[in-house]
């Protein structure tokens, strides 16, 4: 499957990457399958739907920025009629509207002796698939409200710094911040399309026709 994933790049910018900058989709599938207690049959159905979503995305005119774990979670939630799937939004009026994951098995992740729950990883990436209405400053230092992507500070709220427990999420946080800084914070007309929750829903529901 990794060879097929390679064929989608560089048209599809898939993330999060590992510490060394590599992307292993198989690892992401294993994480999601374990978190939602998927059986072998469910995993066998998940993989072709996931690949179908990527094939659909590749047909777009512009390059597309897609979070692998968010797409997998969306597929699982849709197939299981999870209420969070419909409740989650691309654009939130405030942080209280962010809808978190509802994993069945909230196991621990480990990185260099530090741990974090898999739900924390999923929630970080799901929140990054929404813009939120918040205060920012214009070129003259005046406050104004706008729909904005997840900020560096908000990413750090999940990943932590130094010796905090969430240090296990730091490589993912760095991958996300680098992507946001490169393509989203100062997006241009030529920038790749950064997927929000509604974009995931569109391809998921198309892939839902696969038996």
C-alpha positions in Angstrom: 0.0 0.0 0.0 2.9 2.4 0.7 3.8 2.3 -3.0 0.3 3.4 -4.0 0.5 6.2 -1.4 3.7 7.4 -3.0 1.8 7.7 -6.3 -0.5 10.3 -4.8 2.5 12.6 -3.9 3.4 15.4 -4.4 -0.1 16.2 -5.6 -1.4 15.3 -2.2 0.5 16.6 0.8 -0.2 14.0 3.5 0.6 14.6 7.1 1.5 14.2 10.0 4.9 13.0 9.3 7.2 11.2 11.7 10.2 12.7 13.4 12.4 11.9 10.5 9.9 13.4 8.0 8.6 10.1 6.7 5.0 9.1 6.4 3.9 5.6 7.2 0.1 5.3 6.5 0.1 1.7 7.8 1.0 3.0 11.3 -1.9 5.5 11.2 -4.3 2.7 10.2 -3.1 0.6 13.0 -3.6 3.5 15.5 -7.1 4.2 14.4 -8.1 0.5 14.2 -6.8 -0.1 17.7 -8.4 3.0 19.1 -11.8 2.1 17.7 -11.5 -1.7 18.3 -11.9 -2.5 14.7 -12.0 -6.2 13.7 -10.2 -7.6 10.7 -13.3 -7.3 8.4 -13.7 -3.6 9.3 -10.0 -2.9 8.6 -10.3 -4.7 5.3 -13.2 -2.4 4.4 -11.5 0.7 5.8 -8.3 0.5 3.6 -10.0 0.6 0.1 -12.3 3.4 1.2 -9.3 5.4 2.5 -7.5 4.9 -0.9 -10.7 5.8 -2.7 -10.8 9.1 -0.8 -7.2 9.8 -1.9 -8.0 9.0 -5.5 -10.9 11.4 -5.4 -8.7 14.1 -3.9 -6.0 13.7 -6.5 -8.5 14.7 -9.2 -8.7 18.2 -7.9 -7.0 20.9 -9.9 -4.8 22.2 -7.1 -2.6 20.4 -4.6 -4.4 19.2 -1.5 -3.3 19.1 2.2 -4.8 16.1 3.9 -4.5 14.8 7.4 -4.3 11.0 7.2 -5.5 10.3 10.8 -8.4 12.8 10.5 -9.5 11.1 7.2 -9.4 7.6 8.8 -11.3 8.8 11.9 -13.9 10.4 9.6 -14.3 7.1 7.8 -14.7 5.1 11.0 -17.2 7.6 12.5 -19.3 7.7 9.3 -19.5 3.9 9.1 -20.5 3.6 12.7 -23.0 6.4 12.7 -21.1 8.2 15.4 -22.9 11.4 16.4 -19.5 13.3 16.6 -19.3 12.9 12.8 -22.3 15.1 12.2 -21.7 17.5 15.1 -18.1 18.5 14.1 -17.8 21.7 12.1 -15.3 23.2 9.6 -16.0 26.7 11.1 -16.6 27.2 14.8 -17.8 30.4 16.6 -15.6 29.6 19.6 -13.4 26.8 21.0 -16.3 25.2 22.9 -17.7 24.0 19.5 -14.8 21.8 18.8 -16.0 18.2 18.9 -13.5 15.7 20.3 -13.0 12.1 19.4 -14.9 9.2 21.0 -12.4 6.4 21.0 -13.3 3.0 22.4 -9.7 2.2 23.5 -7.8 5.2 24.8 -4.4 3.6 25.0 -1.1 5.3 25.7 1.4 6.4 23.0 5.1 6.6 23.9 7.9 8.7 22.5 11.4 8.7 24.0 10.1 7.7 27.5 7.1 10.2 27.4 3.5 9.2 27.1 0.2 10.6 25.9 -3.2 9.1 25.2 -4.2 8.4 21.7 -7.3 10.5 22.2 -5.1 13.5 22.7 -3.4 12.9 19.3 -6.8 12.5 17.6 -8.2 15.6 19.3 -5.3 17.7 18.2 -5.6 16.7 14.6 -9.4 17.0 14.6 -9.3 20.5 16.0 -6.8 21.4 13.3 -9.4 20.6 10.7 -11.5 23.5 11.8 -11.2 27.3 11.7 -12.3 29.2 14.7 -13.7 32.8 15.1 -11.2 34.7 17.3 -9.5 38.0 17.9 -6.4 38.9 15.9 -4.6 42.2 15.1 -4.4 44.0 11.8 -1.3 45.7 10.3 -1.9 48.7 12.6 -2.2 46.7 15.8 -6.0 47.0 16.0 -8.1 44.1 17.2 -10.5 42.5 14.8 -12.4 39.2 14.6 -11.8 36.6 11.9 -12.1 32.9 11.1 -8.6 31.6 11.7 -6.7 28.3 11.7 -5.3 26.6 14.8 -2.5 28.8 16.1 1.0 27.7 17.3 0.0 28.4 20.9 -3.1 26.2 20.5 -1.0 23.4 19.1 1.4 23.7 22.1 -1.6 23.4 24.4 -1.8 19.8 23.2 1.9 18.9 22.7 3.3 20.6 25.8 6.9 21.6 26.1 9.9 20.4 28.1 9.0 17.5 30.4 5.2 17.7 30.3 3.3 14.4 29.7 2.2 15.5 26.2 5.9 15.6 25.0 5.0 12.4 23.3 3.0 14.4 20.8 5.8 16.9 20.0 6.9 15.4 16.7 3.3 15.5 15.4 2.9 19.1 16.7 6.0 20.1 14.9 4.8 18.5 11.7 1.5 20.4 12.0 3.0 23.7 12.8 5.5 23.5 9.9 2.6 22.8 7.5 0.5 25.6 8.9 3.3 28.1 8.7 4.3 27.1 5.2 0.8 26.8 3.6 -2.0 28.2 5.7 -1.1 31.2 7.9 -0.1 33.3 4.9 -2.0 31.5 2.2 -1.9 32.7 -1.4 -4.0 31.9 -4.4 -1.4 29.4 -5.5 -1.3 27.7 -2.1 -2.4 24.1 -1.8 -6.0 23.6 -0.4 -5.9 22.9 3.3 -8.7 20.4 4.1 -11.3 21.3 6.7 -13.9 18.9 8.2 -16.4 19.4 5.4 -13.8 18.4 2.8 -13.2 15.1 4.7 -17.0 14.5 4.9 -17.4 15.0 1.1 -14.9 12.3 0.1 -15.9 10.0 3.0 -19.6 10.0 1.9 -18.6 9.3 -1.7 -16.4 6.4 -0.5 -19.3 5.1 1.5 -20.8 3.6 -1.7 -18.0 1.1 -1.7 -19.1 -2.3 -0.4 
